[in-house]
Amino acid sequence: MAEATSRRIRFAVIGVDHRHIYDMTGRLLELGHECAGYWTDGEPRTLAGFVKRHPHIPRVADKRRLIEDPTVALILTAAIPCDRAAIAIEAMRAGKDVGTDKPGCTTLAQLAQLRRVVAETGRIWSVNYSERFEVAAATRALELVRAGAIGRVVQTTDLGPHRINRLLRDAWYFRHDAVGGILADIGCHRVDSFMTFTGSTDAEILHAAVGNFANPDDTDYADYGEMVLSSPQARGFVRLDYYTPDGQASWGDGRFFILGTDGYMELRQELDIAGREGSDHLFVVDNKSTRYIDCHDAGLPYYPALVADVLDRTETAMAQSHCFKVMEIAMQAEAKATRLGFLAR
Amino acid sequence: MAEATSRRIRFAVIGVDHRHIYDMTGRLLELGHECAGYWTDGEPRTLAGFVKRHPHIPRVADKRRLIEDPTVALILTAAIPCDRAAIAIEAMRAGKDVGTDKPGCTTLAQLAQLRRVVAETGRIWSVNYSERFEVAAATRALELVRAGAIGRVVQTTDLGPHRINRLLRDAWYFRHDAVGGILADIGCHRVDSFMTFTGSTDAEILHAAVGNFANPDDTDYADYGEMVLSSPQARGFVRLDYYTPDGQASWGDGRFFILGTDGYMELRQELDIAGREGSDHLFVVDNKSTRYIDCHDAGLPYYPALVADVLDRTETAMAQSHCFKVMEIAMQAEAKATRLGFLAR
């Protein structure tokens, strides 16, 4: 294990099947932590990008070399989603903490097993809800909400458009059993945001639907999803899609509206269409003024906090119970969703 | 009756209890039509503003003088919402067409009677869904959607914040029986937009809720509402509130997002927070580009079309069936809504 005195850890990567692994790895390297190596199954389309960004990280042929390495404290995984739970469980049973790409698992049975293994081993299982952890505007907005800037939060509306990027995706991406479905996969981000910004520790899915309206040949793939959430604290609406057109500069014009009794906020996470340059746009309207807030110094506290948790056995990056609950709710939404369009055939 | 050859009509106003009557009257006057007079019950807070804008319009003591005036073709009403149906029915039975502020009625029983009277008399009953009829950006957006600019419309998300403006409101405004509820009152605008922009002739309410989270002393008043709509064509989400803070320049930062399979649009109807000056902001993103569209020349076709319909006995301003169906759906949503916050006590 890494020595707590140095505050540096060694980590390893198991599965690079989603591009999120580029930044998950990169953030830890930027913080000065060391990657012992990576393993991945076969030659996913994402592999070249990983090697290009991180050419110094050695590939190993047997993932047990990494999982059993006594100098490795943390395993990162962005394997095919349905395989992530088994990798996490193997790693935790070998004494490692785990940082996993979202969705952290794809079935409620996997989640139940993950909860048991965390309870048995005392290890950390942390899902990278990157729509919050990788967005500086979310860091700043959360500080403001928690300081009471807009009064009581009554509702959040979360629009999550994505580009389908078919040529960058491996075949598994279009299989429901591999991904867990649109509400579980990209929906878990939004469940995390709803619960975090409204201060909710649980939520009920009042309504959920998934559909395929633009990809009739992919009969197992949802290109659209929606859900309505409710907690004792607030209400939430989430809309997800894969229709981002080619005339748009980012992978998706994500918006997050936070409605309070004394004001509201809007996050334009990726871009400000026909407006300002760059990302991380935050607008705040309260009883005093309407203002644009620069968030570039807001920071991304997740990764440093995760490493501190690994070293100190704390839960500062995210409560373990929240991490589980978000995946549980997202998968419940997926399970109860009405199937629309080509999915209903 | 006005002579069709001149294309001018005479109209009258019965009830000025909502500020919408200022513009309803003003638009017809701007088009060169003549107002025979107005009647209103008592001294509503809105009266001074009406007289200030339209000082030449005579007040009459008995509304029957206007309803029975053979030179008057059209009655406008912005009476207290629960009284509008009776005024409309009296006017139609006297041979007049009716242009009513929204909501056009407050109960399903009133609506059934309105449908019968329209069928019996052949008169026009037109509800002023002003979030579309008074918004030039909506005119232009609808042209583009109908021309196929963003492919198949899959979903609309409609955020309708309002300032409570307590000092401008009469007491009836806070009584459910007078207004019909938030989903019926300001929700009918959004049902109209959903159906119009998605090309739907009917819709189902999948989910609805109303709440009071900021006005605990007004135990009959909802300051929050939400609904999920579904039609064979598309899905819709609507969120309404009365939390617009004082630091915001308009009565409400309305947003309308239209999601298509080949692109999307955003309307910022009233203002562009911390952005461009003025109103009627339309953003279009398609497979070619992301662009801001100036809508100031788009026009507001509703009032000229309504007058043409009065003269020609046509339905160009709005199909009568659509006008009824919108109110029906909005009132159904109100009836089935879960009651939250202080309303749930």
HADDOCK unambig.tbl for C-alpha pairs under 7 A between the chains (distance, minus, plus):
assign (segid A and resid 214 and name CA) (segid B and resid 261 and name CA) 6.03 0.50 0.50
assign (segid A and resid 243 and name CA) (segid B and resid 261 and name CA) 5.47 0.50 0.50
assign (segid A and resid 243 and name CA) (segid B and resid 262 and name CA) 6.51 0.50 0.50
assign (segid A and resid 243 and name CA) (segid B and resid 263 and name CA) 6.85 0.50 0.50
assign (segid A and resid 244 and name CA) (segid B and resid 263 and name CA) 6.58 0.50 0.50
assign (segid A and resid 245 and name CA) (segid B and resid 262 and name CA) 5.97 0.50 0.50
assign (segid A and resid 245 and name CA) (segid B and resid 263 and name CA) 5.32 0.50 0.50
assign (segid A and resid 245 and name CA) (segid B and resid 286 and name CA) 5.45 0.50 0.50
assign (segid A and resid 245 and name CA) (segid B and resid 287 and name CA) 4.80 0.50 0.50
assign (segid A and resid 246 and name CA) (segid B and resid 286 and name CA) 6.88 0.50 0.50
assign (segid A and resid 246 and name CA) (segid B and resid 287 and name CA) 4.44 0.50 0.50
assign (segid A and resid 246 and name CA) (segid B and resid 288 and name CA) 6.50 0.50 0.50
assign (segid A and resid 247 and name CA) (segid B and resid 285 and name CA) 6.23 0.50 0.50
assign (segid A and resid 247 and name CA) (segid B and resid 286 and name CA) 5.34 0.50 0.50
assign (segid A and resid 247 and name CA) (segid B and resid 287 and name CA) 4.37 0.50 0.50
assign (segid A and resid 247 and name CA) (segid B and resid 288 and name CA) 4.42 0.50 0.50
assign (segid A and resid 247 and name CA) (segid B and resid 289 and name CA) 3.89 0.50 0.50
assign (segid A and resid 247 and name CA) (segid B and resid 290 and name CA) 5.75 0.50 0.50
assign (segid A and resid 248 and name CA) (segid B and resid 285 and name CA) 6.37 0.50 0.50
assign (segid A and resid 248 and name CA) (segid B and resid 289 and name CA) 6.31 0.50 0.50
assign (segid A and resid 248 and name CA) (segid B and resid 290 and name CA) 5.78 0.50 0.50
assign (segid A and resid 261 and name CA) (segid B and resid 214 and name CA) 6.03 0.50 0.50
assign (segid A and resid 261 and name CA) (segid B and resid 243 and name CA) 5.46 0.50 0.50
assign (segid A and resid 262 and name CA) (segid B and resid 243 and name CA) 6.49 0.50 0.50
assign (segid A and resid 262 and name CA) (segid B and resid 245 and name CA) 5.96 0.50 0.50
assign (segid A and resid 263 and name CA) (segid B and resid 243 and name CA) 6.85 0.50 0.50
assign (segid A and resid 263 and name CA) (segid B and resid 244 and name CA) 6.58 0.50 0.50
assign (segid A and resid 263 and name CA) (segid B and resid 245 and name CA) 5.33 0.50 0.50
assign (segid A and resid 273 and name CA) (segid B and resid 290 and name CA) 6.71 0.50 0.50
assign (segid A and resid 274 and name CA) (segid B and resid 290 and name CA) 6.36 0.50 0.50
assign (segid A and resid 274 and name CA) (segid B and resid 291 and name CA) 5.76 0.50 0.50
assign (segid A and resid 274 and name CA) (segid B and resid 292 and name CA) 6.11 0.50 0.50
assign (segid A and resid 285 and name CA) (segid B and resid 247 and name CA) 6.24 0.50 0.50
assign (segid A and resid 285 and name CA) (segid B and resid 248 and name CA) 6.38 0.50 0.50
assign (segid A and resid 286 and name CA) (segid B and resid 245 and name CA) 5.44 0.50 0.50
assign (segid A and resid 286 and name CA) (segid B and resid 246 and name CA) 6.87 0.50 0.50
assign (segid A and resid 286 and name CA) (segid B and resid 247 and name CA) 5.34 0.50 0.50
assign (segid A and resid 287 and name CA) (segid B and resid 245 and name CA) 4.78 0.50 0.50
assign (segid A and resid 287 and name CA) (segid B and resid 246 and name CA) 4.44 0.50 0.50
assign (segid A and resid 287 and name CA) (segid B and resid 247 and name CA) 4.37 0.50 0.50
assign (segid A and resid 288 and name CA) (segid B and resid 246 and name CA) 6.49 0.50 0.50
assign (segid A and resid 288 and name CA) (segid B and resid 247 and name CA) 4.40 0.50 0.50
assign (segid A and resid 289 and name CA) (segid B and resid 247 and name CA) 3.90 0.50 0.50
assign (segid A and resid 289 and name CA) (segid B and resid 248 and name CA) 6.33 0.50 0.50
assign (segid A and resid 290 and name CA) (segid B and resid 247 and name CA) 5.75 0.50 0.50
assign (segid A and resid 290 and name CA) (segid B and resid 248 and name CA) 5.79 0.50 0.50
assign (segid A and resid 290 and name CA) (segid B and resid 273 and name CA) 6.71 0.50 0.50
assign (segid A and resid 290 and name CA) (segid B and resid 274 and name CA) 6.37 0.50 0.50
assign (segid A and resid 291 and name CA) (segid B and resid 274 and name CA) 5.77 0.50 0.50
assign (segid A and resid 292 and name CA) (segid B and resid 274 and name CA) 6.10 0.50 0.50
